[in-house]
Amino acid sequence: MNRATGAALLLLSISFLTGCSSNSQSGSTTSPSSAENKVLHIAWAQWKPSDYLQTLSKEFTKKTGIKVVVDQIPWTNYQQKIETDVWAGKSDAYDLIVGDSQWLGIGAADHQYVDLTDWSKTNVPWQDYSDNIKHFYCEYNGKIWALPCEADAIGFAYRKDLFNNPQEQANFKAKYGYPLAPPTTWKQFADIAQFFTRPQQHLYGTALFYAGPSTYDGVTMGFMQTLWCLGGDLYNQQTHQIEGVVNSPASVQALSFYAQQLKQYCPPGSENFYYNETLQAFKSGQVAMAMDWYTFFPALTDPKQNPFAPNTGFFVSPAGPAGHYISLGGQGISVSAYSKHIDWAEQFLQWFSSEAVQKQWATMGGLTCNTSILKSAAFQNATPFNAEFAASVPYLRDYWNNTAYARLLNITQTEWNAAASGTETPQKAMDNVAKQQTQVMQENHLTQY
């Protein structure tokens, strides 16, 4: 979710979610033919994908006569602005909102988003999207509230000059009994991270996400995929029980592996690492492997930003004995219930989701969810990491998107960071998560995650 918002935003979100009531107001529609100024406003955070969308939207304007303005709001106050101005203030300033998947619960339960279920049946090419993409980016409570916009996933960069060095290869095989290569399992990942950890040379095996509440979702996004791959879970998928699941032996062992074993192969201070810090650790030559979001990998392919760019490779986040799961990032795009141009907004969504436009989106640098495009040679060869991103999409999985997600997230951010910082044991951290999250779900009368 490369959800780059700070602690203040999370606390505001918590207070908003616990204090707001459901409202059923929705915006009225205005026919394009009756509008004097045909302008469609899209709210999104300030970053490169927003630039891509603004440029791409010129084609929509040529086709329809409707001008599109992508209002870019700094990441540091993007969520706050949507919550206060739009959801609480019922502002019609934005017709479409590009929001994180976990906003779907709020958008649906509090009628902040337009229900697109019936409309999408005949206007969206659902056959172009895999089931997990539709479920995690678009659905809440069995209905459609968004379409995929900018997809994303956690992946890894690695130093090819180290991995391909004949002496390193010989030494690794002699020690571990198999060839040195980008890991496909978390066991292999741990071996390689251990092998390249050489503090006396200022080199460490890896840089991972461990940062706590001040980074919104850092350690949660980094650890969740390992939790699932190693057989743990956040809750029981059938009974929705948290106690005994998130603090089960498998879950505790997974946290011990991620927050203790792997952390010893990271640079000092890594308990504060999120996507900026892992990128910097890689670019400075501190680590052999670095976790990050695919959205930010262009910085590692640019020689002006990364001195190791010619020797930088990428690999898919590893699998585990319990399966292959990868943390989902990116955002979907929803129609604001307060828009006065809902028909224009839906027209834009129909246009944007078409395969032809998704090809353009991918060509510009956007990360598409369209299955046929992901499989194409044109997409996979467009960047050094596109093939790995395409291979990751079938394994994407998300966490909570209900109305209490902010409180649930704050708990894991606090507790899992404490385990990584050494102030709590993995068992204690998981027990705290189980107790506190159960209380949150009960207080909010929630069963759906």
ABEGO torsion letter per residue (X at the ends): XGBBBBAAAAAAAAAAAAABBBBABBBBBBBAAABABBBBBBBBBBBAAAAAAAAAAAAAAAAAGBBBBBBBBBAAAAAAAAAAAAAAAGBAABABBBBBAAAAAAAAAAGABBBAAAAAAAABBAAABBAAAAAAAABBGGBBABBBBBBBBBBBBBBAAAAABAAAAAAAAAAAGBBBBBBABAAAAAAAAAAABBAAAGBBABBBBABBAAAGAAAAAAAAAAAAAAGBBABBAAAGBABGAAABAAAAAAAAAAAAAAAAABBBGAAABBAAAAAAAAAAGABABBBBBAAAAAAAABAAABAAAAABBBBBBBBBAAEBBBBBBEBBBBBBAABABAAAAAAAAAAAABAAAAAAAAAAGBBBABAAAAABAAAAAABAAAAAAAAAAAABBBBBABAAAAAAAAAAAAAAAAAAAGABBAAAAAAAAAAAAAAAAAAAGBABX
